[in-house]
Amino acid sequence: MQPIQPMIEVKKLSNRYEGKLLLREVEFSLSRGEILCLLGPSGSGKTTLLRLLAGLETEFSGTISCDGQDLRGVPPHKRNFGMMFQEYALFPHKDVYSNVAFGLEMQKKDAGEQSEIVNRILTTVGLGSLGHRMVDELSGGERQRVALARSLAPKPRLLLLDEPLGSLDRELRDRLTVEIRTILKSFDVTAVFVTHDQAEAFAIADRVAILKDGCLEQVDTPEEIYRHPANETVATFLGFKNIVSGEISADAFFRNRDLEINLAGILRSQPGPGRLLIRPEGARIAVTGEEEQLTINGTVASRQFQGSCYRLSVVRGETRLVFDLPIDPVPPQEGEKVALHVNPSALVILVSTIGE
């Protein structure tokens, strides 16, 4: 059986601006109907990559192809890609219906076909009764849906979204995050979504691409990136604090002056210096008489009730670890001793990239 050709394929893509390297040999592929989120801090190259896909930036090395066609030299209007920006760029002098119909008019669709497509899309995005409303009469969430509907109406081969939720408040962003994924999936649209918000990316994407300083550090499912960050750069960007240095022995023990953890049968490890990540949700209070392979003993430095969990800072020697523990049983108070059982699946050996 012949392998299925990716819809979008990017190989060794690099880009410079005024001598500065903005993207460094970025490579990934995208299947039809897949949602990819580009996740990274400001200045990591996310928007530059999006503009290269759209054809708005033309200076690059490497290749960008769609359905096997090399896109170098293909102008934006001939790619049949849709774009949705944070500002939405809606026409304030037009009503909702006319805004959504704009791309169809450019495609010279007749009035009957325009009406059928616009009404169907407005119903799908929850605006079926608002086609006559002017844009300045809408809420922020309604404008966002109009912008998404307008982007989808011409049936783009690829939809590019640049921080489309960035101007909304947290509560509205959380609600629309779920809605955007549902809408994109209902249209079976292939999409690349740029964000710096980890929760947003994980909720929307089929796969997430982590960018840092123009380098693509990891591309994988949200679950795999969280469970197994590829290196220390990714783990640090995701906000993990429990990254400790030590030495891995030939018999698979991770040791430093404060910790000794048996990795045998848990992780593949090479003898030598190593960096160990312990994910914060991977511990629980040890129960008396219960034997576990991995136990960390220490002193509670701080305890904060977070609603759904307790955030416990535990000190052992010079090592400080932070864990999110279930609310039952209630953990010891500050200054008291604590024993924690650690789930082996919460351990990850990291490739060190910081400072390289």
N, C-alpha and C positions, 0 to 999 in steps of 0.2 A: 504494500500500500504506500502510495506517495504521501510524504508528510504534507500537512496543510500549510500553505504559505501564509505568513503573517500579513495582516492588512497594512500595518505601518511597520517599517523596519528602519532603524537608525543605527548606523555603523561608523565608529571612530569619528564622531562629530565634535569638532573643535571650533571655537569662535574667539576672535580677539577684537578688542575695541581700544584704539589709541595705544596699541602695544601691550595692553593688559589681557591676559588669557582669562576669558570669562567661562568657557566650557572646555573640558579636557577629555577628548576621546570618549565621549558618552556613547553607550551602546544599549539598546533595548528594542523589543518588538512588541506589537500590540495586535491582539486577535480581534476579529469582527465582533462587535457587541460588548467589548471589554471596556471597563472604566479604570483608567490609570490615574492616580494622584501623584503629582510632583510635590514632594514635601521637603521643606528645608528652611533655614533662617533667611532673613533678608540679605540680599547680595549673593545668594548661593548659585544663581544662574537659572532659576525657575522660569522667570518671565522671558529671558533671552531664549531659552529652549522653546518656549511656546511660540515666540515670534518667528523663530526659524522654521518651525513646523508650518506656520501660517503663510510663510513666504514674505513676511514683513521685513525680515532681515535676510540679506542675500549673500553676505560675506562669511564663508565658512569652509572648512575642509571636512572630508568625510562624505557620507551619503545619507540622504533621506529619501525613502521610496514609499509609495502607496500602491497596493495591489501590483507590485512588481515594477511600477513605473518610477524611474528616477525623477524627483521633483526639482532638481537643479534647473533653474531658468524658467520654471513654470510660474507665471504670475499668480498672486493670491486669488483673483477673481476666476481663474480657470481651475482651481484645485477643488472647488465645491466643498470647502471647509467652512463651518460656522464658527463664530467667535462671540463670547459673552464676557463682558468686562465688569469690574466692580461698580463702575458708574452707570452701567446699563445702557446709556446713550439712547434713550427712548426719545421719540418726537413729541414734545409737549403740546404742539398744536394739533395733534391727531388723537383720535380716540383709541381705545384698546384694540378694537377690531382692525383699524387701519395700521396700527403699529405692527401687529402680527402678520398682516397681509403684505407688508412692504416687500419682503424677499420674494414672495410669489408674484408680485407685480413685475419685479425685475426679471423673473423667469418667464414673463408674459403668459401666465396662466389665465384662462378666461374666468369671468366673474363667478360662474357656477362652481367651478372647481375650487377657486379661492374660498368661496363661502363654505363649501363642504370641509375643506382642510382646516380653516380657521376655527370654525365652530367645534370641530372634533378636538382640536388641540386645546382650545380654551376650556372645554369640558374636562379634559384629562388633567389640566393643571388647576382645576377648581375655580375657574373664572367664567363659567358658562353663561352667567347672567350679567356679566359686566362689560360686554363688548362695546356698548354705547358710551361708557364712562370715559372722561378725559383723564389723561395720565396724572395730572396734578391733583386729581381727586382721590387717588389711590394711596393706600398705606405702603410702607417700605416693603413688606412681604408680598403685597399684590404687585408692585412694580417689578419685584424680582421674578415673579411667575410670568409676567408679561414678557420680560426680556428673554426668559428661557423659552417661552412659546414662540417668540419671534425667531429665535435661533434655530428651533426645531422645524418650523414650518416648511422651509425649502428642502427638507430631507438631506442634510449635509452628510457627506461620507464620514467626516470626522468633526466632532464638536470640541472646541477649545474654550475652556472656562478659566479666566484669570481672576482669582480671589473674588468670586461673585457674591460671597456672603460677608465680605470684609467690612462693609459699612453698617451692618445690622447689629442690634444689641444681642447679648448672649442668649437670652431666652428664645428670641426669634430665630437666631442662627441654629440653635439646637433642633428646633421644630422643622425648619426648612431643610436641614441636612438630610433627614430621613425622607422628606418629600422629593428632594432632587434625585436621590438614588432610585426611588420608586418610579418617578417620571422617566428618567433616562432608560431604565430597564423596560418600561412599558413600550417605549419606542424602539427598543433594541439598537440604540445608538452607540457608536464607538466614541469614547470621549477621553480627553486629557484634561485634568482638573488641577489647577495650581492653588496651593494653600501653604500657609506656615503653621496651621493649626492641626496638631496631631489627632485630636479626637474627631475632627471633621474628616480628615483623610481616612482614618480607620473606618468610619461609619459609611463613607460613600464608595470607597474603592474596592475593586476586585484585586488589584495589586497596587502597591505603593512603591515609588522610586524616591529614595533618600538622596538629596543633593547637598553637597557641602563644598564651598569654594570651587564650584565648577566641576567637581568630580562626582560621578554616580557611585555612591558607596554601597548601595544594596537595592535590589528590585525583588519584591516577593509579596506574598499575601500579607495583609495586616497582622494576622495571627502569627505567621512565621517570623515576621520582623520583630514583633514584640517578644515572642518566646526565645528567638535565637538571633539577636542582633549580630551582624556579620563582623563587627569590629568595635573598638572602643569609641570611635567617632560617632557611630550610630547610637550606641548605648547612651553616651553622654547627651546627644541631641534629644533622645527620647526621655531624658530626665532621670535616668537611673543614677542613684547615689552610691549604692553598695558595690563599688568597684575597688577591689583590694589587690595589692601587689604581694607576691610571695614566690616560693620556689616549689616546683613540682618534682617530686622524687621519682626514682625508677619504679618504686612500688605503688605509684599513683596516689601519693598523699600530697595535698596542697598545704604548705606550711609557711607561716611567717611568725614573728615573735609573739603574736597573740592568738592565732588560730591554727588548728590542725584538722583538716577535712579529708576524709577518705573518698577519693573519686573513682576507685576501682569498681567496675561494673556500672558506672553512672555516665562518665564522660570519657571520650578519647582524649588522651593528653600525652604530650611529649615532655620528657624530663627537661628541666631548665627553668629559667625565670618565667613567670606567668602572671596573668591578670584574671581574677575571678569575679564574675558578676553574680550577685545573689539578688534575684528579683524581690521586690518588697512585699508582694502578696504571698510569697512562698513559705511563710512560717506560721506557726501557731504555738500556743502555750503548751508546754510539756505536761502530760498527766502523770501523776505519781504511779510508779510501777509499770509504765508503758515503755517499752524498749524501741528505740529508733536508731537507724544507722547514723543519722546526722543530727547532732544536738549542739547548739551554741549556748553557752552560759555567759552571763554578763550582768551588768548593773543598769537599771533603768535611769537614763539621763533626763528624759522628758516623756510625758504621756499626754497626748491631745485626743480628745473625742471628736471624731469627724462626722458623726451621724451614722454612717454605714460601717464604720470601722474605728479602731483606735490606731493612731499613728504613734508608734513607740520607737524612741531613740535609745539604743542599747550600746553601752561602752564596755569593751573588753580590752584592758591595757590601753594602747594608743589607738585602737581601731574603734570607730563609731559606725554603727549600722542602723538603718531606719527600716522599720517593717510596718505594714498595714495589717493589723490583726483583727479577727472577728470580734464582735462586741461581747460575745460569751465564749469562755469565761472572761470576766473583767481582768485585765492585766495588772500586775503589781504597780504600785505608785513610784514616783520619782525617789531614787535613792535605794530602792529595794532590789534584791537579787531576782533574776529571772532565768528560766531555762526554756529555750525555744527548740522545737523540732522543725527542721527544714526539709521541705519536699525536694527530693533530688531533681525533679524537673525544673526547679527554680534556679539551678546552677548553670552557668555558661562560661566556658573558657573564651576569653576575648583576644583577638589580635590587636595589639597596641598600635594605634595610628596617631595618637595625640603627640603633637610636636614634631612629627616626621616631615 
